[in-house]
C-alpha cells in the first residue's frame, strides 16, 4: 500500500503543537506593546505640534509681518468745556457743591444748546439735588430739567424736539420740560 506523502501518520492537521507562553514571555510582550503605544502617542503629539507651527507660520506669512494689529483708538472723551452761563446753586452758600463733572456737563450742554440754535441764559442746581440741573433758555418761559447721568447731546436733542412739539401745538407757556428719562419727555 502506498502512503500519501502529504499526510503523515500520527500527526494532527495543524502539525505543530501549540506553544504555551510563559509568564516572562507575556510580560515581555506587554512591555513591547507599551513601548509601541508610547512611541505612537509621542509621534502623534510631535506631528500635531509640527502642523500647528506650520499653520501659525503660514498665518503670519499671509496676514503680515507678525506685528499685532493696531488697537482701535479709545472712544473719544467728551471735550471738557468751561461753562460761560451763570450757575446758581440753591442749596449751597459757595461753589463747593458744584463738582468738576457737573461743570464739564454744563459746559458741554451749553455748547450743544448753542449748536441747536438755542441760547442758554442760566443754570440752576435745585435744592437737595446732586445730579439734576435746570437749564433756563433765552426766549423761553420755563426751564429744562436734565440729569448729568445722560449724555448732553441726547438730552439737548430731546429738549429741542419737545420745544418744537410744544410750538407746533401752539403751547408757548410752560413751567418746565423734563428730559431726564431716556426716550421720554414731560412738560408742565
Order of alpha helices (4+ residues) and beta strands (2+ residues): alpha-beta-alpha-beta-beta-beta-alpha-beta-beta
